[in-house]
Amino acid sequence: MITVKVEKERQIFRSVQVLGHAMYDAYGKDIVCSAVSSITITTVNALLSLDPKCITYLASHKGLSIKVLKQDQVTQTLIRNMIRMLKELETKYKDYIVVK
């Protein structure tokens, strides 16, 4: 199962961790993992193209950790959108992804 851990402080996003594997299908055929990867990587790339200092991230074999460094509207809106898309995915595949 993929676990998405969101840390907020006073409605401000501070960090997001995406850990695990959905196990929906075989590696390379897993549409849930593919969707999560697409959502998160697109968001990270968009944020970094707009402001390279708004986040830091670490990708490993375990998953992706994003630390949100800026509280500006664009950064927070893109992170919020990413979380919304992941939550929408969770409603359709609740046995494979959980957003906390």
N, C-alpha and C positions, 0 to 999 in steps of 0.2 A: 504494500500500500504506500502511496505517496502521502507524506504529511507536509502540510504548509503551515508554518508557524509565523504569525504576524505579531509584531510588537508595536504597540501604539502608546503614546503618552499624550493625554489631553487632545485626542483626535488627530494627532500628528504621527504619521508613520515613522518608526525608528529603524526597523529591520524586518526582513523577510527571509525565512529559511525554507527551502524546498528540498526535502530529503526522501530517499527511498525509491522504490520501483513499483509501478502499478500492478504488475503481474497479470494484466488483462489478457495478454497474448505473449507469444515468444518474443525474445529480444530481437529488435529490428522490425517487428510487426505490431508492436503495442501502440494502438492509436491513442490511448490515454497518456502514455509517456510522451508520445510525439506532440500531442496538443499542449501539455504542460511545458515542454521544452520550447515550443514555438511561442507560446504566450510570454514566458519569462525572458527568453533571449531577445525577442523583439522589443520588449519593454526596456531591458538593460541597454540594448543598442540605441534605442531612441533617446533615452536619458543621457547617455554618454555623448551622443552626437550633438545634443543641445547644450550640455554643460558637463565637461569631463570631471568636474569636481563635485557634482551633486550626489554621487554614490560611490561606494567601493563595493567590489564583489569578489567572491572566491568560489571558483568552480572546482569540484573534485569528483572522484568516483562515487562519493556518497550523495552529492547533490550540489545545490547552489545556495550561497549565503550572500544576501545583499544588505549592506549597511547604508541607510539613508542619511546623508550628511547635511542636506539643505531642506528648509521648510517652505520654500517658495511654492507658489500655486501650481506651476507647471510640473515640478517634481512630484508633489503630493497628488496631483490629479492623475498622472501617469501610473503611479504606484496604486492608487485607489482603483483605477481601471483594470490593472493587472489582477488585483484581488477579486474584483467583481467577476472577471472572466473565469478565474479559477473556481470561484464559488458556483458559478453557473455550470461548470464542468462537474463539480462535486454533486450537484443535484441530479445529473444524468448518470453518473458513475460512482455512487456513494460507497460502493464496496471496494473502490480502487483509489480514491483520493479523499482526504479530509483536510479542511481548512480551519485552523484554530485561531 
